């Protein structure tokens, strides 16, 4: 068996932070995410908002070119786009 060193990242109960990890925690900008003061959360939310705006543009263009009825939708996964059929009755029983 190899005697290589490794860091066990299963959880914070078994991980012993390195000096670099401790320094990164010490240097990190922090804030309360509930009051929208956490710069990391704000940056991630802005990034995801931009991604969703781009996806919305792509979906709008697809719908112009390939109109679908209400039982179909476009699904994007990575760089692939597919069309999926789904039940439009939201779980209500049909009569």
C-alpha positions as CSV (number, residue, x, y, z in Angstrom):
1,X,0.0,0.0,0.0
2,X,1.2,3.5,-0.8
3,X,2.4,5.7,2.0
4,X,1.4,8.9,0.2
5,X,0.1,11.7,2.3
6,X,-3.5,12.7,1.7
7,X,-6.1,15.0,3.3
8,X,-9.3,13.4,4.4
9,X,-12.1,15.8,3.3
10,X,-15.1,13.6,4.3
11,X,-16.3,16.1,6.9
12,X,-15.1,18.8,9.2
13,X,-15.0,16.2,12.1
14,X,-12.1,14.4,10.5
15,X,-10.3,17.0,8.5
16,X,-7.3,18.8,10.1
17,X,-6.8,22.0,8.2
18,X,-3.4,22.8,6.9
19,X,-1.7,26.1,7.6
20,X,-2.8,27.3,4.2
21,X,-6.4,26.4,4.9
22,X,-6.4,28.2,8.2
23,X,-4.9,31.3,6.6
24,X,-7.6,31.2,3.9
25,X,-10.3,31.0,6.6
26,X,-8.6,33.8,8.5
27,X,-8.3,36.1,5.4
28,X,-11.8,35.3,4.0
29,X,-14.3,38.2,3.7
30,X,-17.4,37.2,5.7
31,X,-20.9,38.5,6.2
32,X,-24.4,37.5,7.0
33,X,-26.1,35.9,4.0
34,X,-29.6,36.5,5.5
35,X,-28.9,40.2,5.4
36,X,-27.2,39.9,2.0
37,X,-23.9,40.9,3.4
38,X,-21.8,37.8,2.5
39,X,-19.6,38.7,-0.5
40,X,-19.2,35.1,-1.5
41,X,-22.9,34.4,-1.6
42,X,-23.5,37.7,-3.4
43,X,-20.9,36.8,-6.1
44,X,-22.4,33.3,-6.5
45,X,-25.9,34.6,-6.8
46,X,-24.8,37.2,-9.4
47,X,-23.0,34.5,-11.4
48,X,-26.0,32.1,-11.4
49,X,-28.4,35.0,-12.3
50,X,-26.2,35.7,-15.4
51,X,-26.2,32.0,-16.4
52,X,-30.0,31.8,-16.1
53,X,-30.4,34.9,-18.2
54,X,-28.3,33.3,-20.9
55,X,-30.3,30.1,-20.7
56,X,-33.5,32.1,-21.0
57,X,-32.2,33.8,-24.2
58,X,-31.3,30.4,-25.7
59,X,-34.7,29.0,-24.8
60,X,-36.5,31.9,-26.3
61,X,-34.6,31.5,-29.5
62,X,-35.4,27.8,-29.6
63,X,-39.1,28.4,-29.1
64,X,-39.1,30.9,-32.0
65,X,-37.5,28.3,-34.3
66,X,-39.2,25.2,-32.9
67,X,-42.5,26.0,-31.2
68,X,-43.7,23.4,-28.7
69,X,-47.1,22.9,-27.1
70,X,-47.6,23.0,-23.4
71,X,-46.8,19.3,-22.9
72,X,-43.2,19.7,-24.0
73,X,-40.2,21.7,-22.8
74,X,-36.6,22.2,-23.6
75,X,-34.0,20.7,-21.3
76,X,-30.4,21.7,-21.3
77,X,-27.6,19.5,-19.9
78,X,-24.1,20.8,-20.3
79,X,-23.8,21.7,-23.9
80,X,-26.6,19.4,-25.0
81,X,-30.2,20.5,-25.6
82,X,-33.2,18.1,-25.7
83,X,-36.9,18.2,-25.8
84,X,-38.9,16.4,-23.1
85,X,-42.6,15.5,-23.0
86,X,-44.2,15.8,-19.5
87,X,-47.6,15.5,-18.0
88,X,-49.2,18.9,-17.8
89,X,-51.9,18.1,-15.3
90,X,-49.8,18.8,-12.1
91,X,-50.9,15.6,-10.5
92,X,-54.6,16.3,-10.9
93,X,-56.7,13.4,-12.0
94,X,-58.2,13.6,-15.4
95,X,-62.0,13.1,-15.8
